[in-house]
């Protein structure tokens, strides 16, 4: 998660890599009450926002109470003419409408070879800048105009399959990560922990790709070279015992 140079006890910053940022953001967004799978479409927005010097994780903390009440279904197309349209965000936060913006740009670009989407009534509208880089994985080159009414203009391009060329911002993240104040990261980490089941014998038996039954038998993956000791997951042999069995 951190580079060796940022592991000193008194160092106030961490260098975070995409795996950790994606994991925490996915967990936090899973608490938002959105339909299953929605948060998977937006798990990269905070990471990209941080890398671009926008709101990033500080904005995630600031807006979390509002994001829990978000309703992206309120977004609607207010006007459309050929390769251009106006999208009314209905007061929703920009991060949660980015998948819709990218989908609409992709549809228009496929039909007309070019797309222009103007967004009105979006909260934190400057965060729509993230869509310009995220859209690259959909084969779209996007320019962003951050005026009173943010406008994104897209044209299609042929994806090469080389991340360094197709998604330079993601490549930079994979190589260098981002720096973040340690205190802020651990606050986000604490929030993300709320998405996990409380620690118990039962929850530990169902963690990962296997389920461990009371008798120690395993349902799921059985690696022949796996020497993991699962005995600590087995319920006590004596029903009256209050401690967990750690013996064979």
HELIX and SHEET records of a PDB file:
HELIX    1   1 UNK A    4  UNK A    6  5                                   3    
HELIX    2   2 UNK A   18  UNK A   30  1                                  13    
HELIX    3   3 UNK A   38  UNK A   41  1                                   4    
HELIX    4   4 UNK A   45  UNK A   51  1                                   7    
HELIX    5   5 UNK A   56  UNK A   67  1                                  12    
HELIX    6   6 UNK A   72  UNK A   74  5                                   3    
HELIX    7   7 UNK A   94  UNK A  112  1                                  19    
HELIX    8   8 UNK A  125  UNK A  128  5                                   4    
HELIX    9   9 UNK A  129  UNK A  134  1                                   6    
HELIX   10  10 UNK A  135  UNK A  138  5                                   4    
HELIX   11  11 UNK A  163  UNK A  166  1                                   4    
HELIX   12  12 UNK A  168  UNK A  176  1                                   9    
HELIX   13  13 UNK A  182  UNK A  193  1                                  12    
HELIX   14  14 UNK A  201  UNK A  205  1                                   5    
HELIX   15  15 UNK A  231  UNK A  233  5                                   3    
SHEET    1   A 2 UNK A  13  UNK A  16  0                                        
SHEET    2   A 2 UNK A 178  UNK A 181 -1                                        
SHEET    1   B 5 UNK A  76  UNK A  81  0                                        
SHEET    2   B 5 UNK A  84  UNK A  88 -1                                        
SHEET    3   B 5 UNK A 115  UNK A 120  1                                        
SHEET    4   B 5 UNK A 151  UNK A 156 -1                                        
SHEET    5   B 5 UNK A 140  UNK A 145 -1                                        
SHEET    1   C 2 UNK A 210  UNK A 212  0                                        
SHEET    2   C 2 UNK A 218  UNK A 220 -1                                        
END                                                                             
